[in-house]
C-alpha cells in the first residue's frame, strides 16, 4: 500500500513540473513576441521622421574668361550630382581660361614682333646716320635724316645772317630759340599730363558706373537685359554708347546714374522687370517734364505696332522714339 502511494505521488509531482515548465515557456514566448512588437512599433515613427532627399536639378551654366558660358550638350551626361557638376565646371573653366590666355599671348607676341621690326629699322637708320657723321659724309646724313637741300640752304642763309648781326641782336635771337625749345618741352609735358588725366578720368567713371550698376533695382534690370541679348555686359555697354551719343549730339556729359536712368526710362517698357520708372535713379540734370504718351492713330494700317518685336538696337531706338 505504501509502495503504490509513493508511485502515485511521484507521478503527480512529475505532471505538475511539466505543467509548470510549459506555462513558463509559453509566457516567455508571449513576452518575446510582445517585446518584438513594441520594438517594431517604436521604430516606425523614427523611420518616418527621416526627410526625403531633395531632387537634384543640374545647372549647366558657368563663368570663364570674363564671359558666361554653358556646357555643350555632349558633356551633359557627365553631370549626375552636385559634386560631379562642380568638378565638370572647374575643368571647363580651366580649359576656357587657357584658350583665353593663349589668344592673348598670341596677340601680344604679334605686337611685340611688330615692335621689334620697327625698332630694328629705326636702330639701323640711327647707326648709319652716326656712321655718316663720324666719317664726314654729310650728304648721306642729311638724306637719312630726311633733310632736303632747300632746307639746308635756308638754314645756311639764316646762320650767315646771324653771324653778321650785332651782338645784342644775336643774343635776342638765341634767347628766342631757347624759348622755342622750352615751349616744345612744355607742350610735351602738358600732352603727357593730359593723357594721364584722361586715363584716370576714364577709370574713375568706370568705377562710378560699376557702383551704379550694383544697385539692386539696376542690377535686376541689367540681368534681364543681358539675358534677352544673350551676352553678359550688354546693358553696361549699351549705357556707355547711349551716353556717348548724348554727348556728341548735345555736348552734355551725363553721369552714370543719369545715363542708366535714361536707358531704363526709354527702354524699360520692353522688359518685364516691374515698374522701371519708379526704380530708375533720378537724373538731377534732367528735370524737364516729359510729354504724356499719346496713343498713336493706327487707322488704315494693316498691322498693329504693339505686335512688332524689336530685333536690334536700332529697332529699340526707333520704337522708343515712336512711343515717346
PyMOL commands that set and color helices and strands:
alter all, ss='L'
color gray80, all
select helices_A, chain A and resi 2-49+73-78+82-135+138-145+149-164+167-213+216-229+234-250+256-270+276-279+305-307+313-323
alter helices_A, ss='H'
color red, helices_A
select strands_A, chain A and resi 61-64+67-70
alter strands_A, ss='S'
color yellow, strands_A
deselect
rebuild
show_as cartoon
